[in-house]
Amino acid sequence: MKRTYEVQIHRTEAGRPWSYSQAEALQREWADRIDQGVESRTLFLFSEFEPTVTLGRRQRLNENIQIPSGVRLLATDRGGLET
């Protein structure tokens, strides 16, 4: 069985990577559309983020995490520690 895929390219302004929050919002919006039956296609989201460290649900905020200058720190509802 031959499969075909539609490719859509979404970019931010040239030379500016996406913020983690922008990409996460798009990902959640797409998942909601699938859950509601509005969309059935799979989304592959390839992106380059601005420098960001995310803290998952299992990360304890009292642990010693060193964040370099210019790197954004965001808490997420995803599992895991910091990435």
Secondary structure, 3 states (H helix, E strand, C coil): CCCCCCCCCCCCCCCCCECHHHHHHHHHHHHHHHHCCCCCCCCCCCCCECCEEEECCCCCCCCCCCCCCCCEEEECCCCCCEC
